[in-house]
Amino acid sequence: MRIVLGVGGGIAAYKVASLLRLFTEAGHDVTVIPTEASTRFVGTATWEALSGNPVSNSVFDDVHQVNHVRLGHEADLIVIAPATADLLAKAATGQAGDLLTNTLLMARGPVLFAPAMHTEMWQHPATQANVETLRSRGSAVLEPASGRLTGADSGPGRLPEPDAIFDAAMALVEGQADFQLPLAGRIVTISAGGTREPLDPVRFLGNRSSGKQGVALAVAARNAGATVRLLAAHMDVPPPSGVEVVPVETALQLREAALAAAADSDVVIMSAAVADFRPAAVSDTKIKKRDDRDDPVITLVRNPDILHELVELRNSAAPGGRQQLIVGFAAETGDSDGDVLAHARAKLQRKGCDLLVVNHVGTDRVFGQDTNSVVILARSGSEPQEASGTKTEVSAAVISRIGHELNSVSPRP
């Protein structure tokens, strides 16, 4: 197989030498095209020695062979590693300033990008939009690995290991184009934020939810190839680009939106903090505080159990109908009756959802924070799965588990 290996200008370029070795040892003919910036990290002599082919990044070398056209036309596969933010932007916007970007424009076979950059660069809306553009055009873009970056920083942005890129490249050529997009073609509905139950025109009963975890889930699901619908209650963070946003305020509004959205959803993730109770009566005017009156008494009534209702709706569908995965979130605290996991397991039984993501909450834990630590419980009884780190990292773990559940060959009980 004829492979073009494009090397971007990032420090991870040194790891691509091992990837090149994997390709050549598997018997493939590899032409390496480094960007000018990448040669500051790894020189052309290394690529020529490992590939056995001449190396250039100029459209003016070997002009008689018209390399800027020939290489793209002849390649059975193009792999870009590391795919820097700059290189992703150039590819998404169709720039052709050197041999590599010209070759990408001429590509007729599959193209695989293996990103590597700093976390903030990867998560920047511009980079995410470029990735979405490339995927929409049929290119495969791997998710970067999480771990130690340059300096003392750590997070998503590491180049995947060479053997992982090699396996992905081979799977792509074999027709498994959505291997890196576990939710490709799926519709995912996610609730986020905290509901607010009005007392009067200016006051409400609410909670501390910031919506950060729900938004991170929406981003992870979008990046996994899903069409995402975000049911957004009160949030301290803006919704991500590339998702449908349905604003809601109260638990009843969220219920209406969730039941409607579930009709065409493959996955429903209820991560919003939904009020368990609401005032029985809402005053049309502001409740006044006066010295000559008794303290007001607020009567509360239960809000509907949206998650349980979604499960019942799913289970009542006609036999042989579309299978839907329902994921609940449980913000729990321990008490004299049991610890967090004991309460969570009991809730999983009551709700009947497929997965329950459990976190231990408190006034200084989870709500509003950028980090989280969860345990994923499954109705099937499989071993609990722990995930911790930033809410982005936790969301990636949850979406990965959902993808595994959806693509499992065994039917859901």
N, C-alpha and C positions, 0 to 999 in steps of 0.2 A: 504494500500500500504506500502511496506517495503522500507524505505528510509535510505540511508547512508549519514550522514551529516559530511563532512570533514571540519575541522576548521584550517585555516592557521595561521601562527605566525605573525599577524599584530594587531595593536591597535584596528582596527575595529572589532576584534573578539567579543567585548562586545555586538555589535549590533546583532550578530548571535543568542544570547539567545532569542531575540524577534522572529527571524525567526523560531527557534526550537519550540517556543510556538505556532506559527501559524500552523506548521505542526501537532503537537500533538493535538491541538484543532480541527483540521479538521479530526481527527480520524486515522492518519497515525502512523505506528510503526517506530520509528526513532532510529537508532544506531549512536551515535556521535563518530567520530574518530578524536581527536585533534592531531595536530603535537606536538612534545615535546616543540617547541618554543612557541606554542600558549598557553600552560598551564601556562606560565609566565604572561599572560594577564587575562585568565579565567581558574579557576581550574576545575579539573575533577568532584569535588563534585557538582558544578553547573550543569554540563551536565547530571550527573546521576539523580539529583533531578528533572530536567525539562523533561528528556526523559523517566524516569522510567526504564532505561536499564543500565547495567554495562558499564563502559567506560574504554578503554585501547588504547594505541598507540604502543604496542609492539607485535611482532609476536610470542613471547614466552609465552604470557598469554593464558590460555585455549588451550594449544597445541592440546589436544585430539579432539577439535572441528575443527581444521585446519582453524582458522578464516581468515587467509590471502587468502584463496581460497573461503571459504564458503560465506563470506560477499559480495564479488563482484558478485558471482554467483546468490545469492538469492535476491540481491537488485533490486527493480523495478525502482529505480532512485538513482543516486548519485549526490549530490550537494556539491560543494566546495566553502566555503565562510568564511573568505575572501581568495580569490585565490591570494596569494602573487607572486611577480616576481620569487622567489625561487621555489615555488610550481608549477607554470606554467612551469618553465624550467625543473623541475624533471619529470613532467607528459609528456611533449613533447619529452623528451629524453628517456623515459621508465625506469627511475630509480626505484628501489624497496628497499629502505633503511629502511622503517618502515611499519607499518600496513596500513597506508593510501595509500601510493604509490603502495604497493602490491595489495590492493583492487582495485585501478584504473586499474591496468593491467589485473585484472580478471573480470572487469565489462562486463556484457552482455547487460545491459539496457542503457537507455539514461544517459548522463553525462552533468551537467551544471556547468560551472565555473563562479563565480561572482568576478571579480578582484577588488583589492584595494591595492594601493601603491602610492608612490610619483609620481608626474607628469612626471618627467624626467625618472623615472624607467619604467613607462607605455609606454612612447614615444620612449624609446631606441630601436634601430633596433633589438637587440637580443630578447627583450620581444615581439615585434611585429611579429618577425619570429616564435617564439614559439606559439603565438596565432594563426597565420596562419596555422601552422602545426596541432594544435589541431582541428581547424575547418575543415581542409581538411580530418581529420580522422573521422569526424562526431560528435565531441563534440560541444556543444553550449557554446559560450563564450560571456557573456554580455559585453556591453560597460560600463566602470565605469562612475559614475556620476561626475559632475563638481561641485566644491565648496570648502569650507574651509577644509584644510588638517591639519596635525599636525603643531604646531607652527603657524606662521603668513602666511604661504603659502596657495595659493588657485589655483585650476585648476582641470583638469580631473584626476581622481584617487581615488575619494571617493567611498566607497562601496555603491551600490544602496540600497535604503531603503528596509527593510525586506519585506514589502508587495509587492514591485516590484519584488523581487527575488522569492517570493512565487508564484505570478501570472505567472512569466516566467516559473517556474518549472512545474506548473500545465499545462500550455500551451504546454510545451515540451512533457509531458507524453501523452497529448491528440493528439499528432501527428503534432503540429504546429512547426516543427523543425526549421523553418527559421524566427521565430518571431523576433529575435534580429538581423536579417540580412535583412533589408528591400530591399536590392539590390541583394540578392542572385540570381544567375543565370542570372543576367543582364550584358550587355556589355556597359560600359560607356566610352565615349571619352571626354577628357578634354584638352583644350588648355591652356597654361601657359606661363608667361614671356612676354617680349616685342619684337616685330619685329624690324629689322634693315634694312633700305633701303639704299643701297650703293650709294655714290656720285662718288667715285673713288676708287682705290684699298685700300686706307687707311682710308677714311672718310665715315660716314653714318649718316642718320637721324634716331634717336632712341627716346626712352622715358625712364622714370624713373622706369618702372616696374621691380621688383626684382624676380617675379615668386613665392614668398612665399605663396600667397593665392592659386594659382593654384596647387602647390605641396601639400598644406594642404587639398585641395579638393580631390586630388588623394588619399591621405592617408585615408581620411574619407570614400571615396567611396570603396576603397579596404577593409577597416575594416567593411564596411556594406555588404560585400559578393560579390561585383561586380568584374568582370574582367575589368581592367582599362587600357586604352590606353592614354598615355600622349603625346600630341603634344607640344614639348618643344622648344619655341623660346629662346632668350637670358634670362638666369636666373642666379641670384646670389647665388642660393642654389642648392644642388644636387637633382636629382630626387629620389623618394623613392624606396625602394626595392619592388619587387613583382608586378611591373607594366611594361607594354610595353612602351618603349620610342621611339618616332619618332622625331628626331631633325629637326627643320626648322629654317630659318633665316628671310626671307622676307614675306610680306603679300601674295604674289603670291604663294610662297611655302606652306604657311599655308593653303591657299585656296585649293590647290591641295590635301594636306594631309587630310584636314577636309572632303572634298567631298568624298574621297576614304574611310575614316574611317566611315563616316555616313552610308555607305551601310549596315553594320551589327550591328549598335549601337542602343541600346534601349534608351540611353540618350546621348545627346551631350551638353556639358557645355563649352561655349566660354568665358573663363575668361582671355584669353591673352589680352594684350594691343596692338591692331593692328593699325599700322600706317594708317591714313586716306589718306595720299598722299605719292607719291614716285617721285623721280626726273625723268623727262621725258627722260633724256639721262644720261648715266653713262660713265664717262671718263675712258678710258683704262689705262691712266697714271695719276699720282698724279697731281692735279690742283695746279699750282705754283702761289706764290704771288710775283709779280714783280712791281717795282715802275713805269715802263713805260707802264703799261696796266691799263685799267679801271677795276673797281670792277666786279667780275663775277656775272652773273645773272643766278639764278637757277630756271628753270621752273618746276613746279610740276604738276602731273596728279593724278587723283583720283584712289585710290585702290578699288578693288571690295568690295562690302558689303557682306562679307562671311556669317554673321549671317542670313541676309535676304535671301540669296541664299539657305542656308540650309533649311530654312522654306519653301521656294517655292518648293524645291526638295521633301521635306516630304509631302507637300500638294498635289503634283501632282502624288503621288503614287496611284496605283489602289485601288478603294474602297474595304474595307474589308481587306486591307493589314496591316502589322505590324504598330502599333501605336508607335510613337517615341516622346519623350519629349525633347524639345529644350530649353536651358537656356542661356540667355545672361547676360553679365555684363556691367554695365554702370558706368564709372568714370566721374562724372559730377561736374561742378561748376555753381553757380548761376551767373546771369548777369542782365542787365536792362530789358530783355525780360521775365524773370521768375526765380523762385528759382530752386533748384536742383530737387525736386520732379516733378515740372511742366515739366521741360525738360525731365525727365525720363519717365513720362507717355506718352509724345508725342513720345518718342523713342520706347516705347513698342508698340504703335499703328503702327508706321512705320515698325518695324521689324517683328511683328507678332509672336514672340516667345511665349512660354507658361509661362515662368517666367523670370523676369528681376531683377537681384541683383544690387542694386544701392548704390554707396558710394560717399561721398563728398570728392573730392581730392584737393590737393594743394601741394606746395613745401615741406611742413613738415607734410603732412597728407597722410596716407595709403601707398603710394609707399615706399617700403623699410622698413616699420615699422612692428613690430610684432603684433600690435593690429589693429582692424578694427571695423567699425560700419556701418551696412548696413540696407537697407530696401528692402524686397522682394515683388515685385509687380507681380500680376498674371493677365494674359489676361482674365481670367474668371470673373474678377471684384471683387474677394474676398478681405477682409480687408488686407491692407498692414501689413506685418510681420516684426518686427524689431529684429535684432540680433547684439550683440556687445560683445567685449572681445578680447581674442587672436584670431589670424587667424585660429587656430585649433578649437576653440569654434565656431567661425562663420561658418567654414566649416561644422562642425557637424550639425549646425542648417539648413544649406542649403541642405545637403544630406538628413537629416530627412524630410524636406519639399518635396524634390524630391521623396523620398520613399512613402510619403503620397499621392502625386499626382499620382504616378504609380499604387498604390494599391487601389485607390479610385474606388468605384463601379460605379460612374457616368462617362459617356464618356466625353472626352475632346471636347469642342465646335470646 
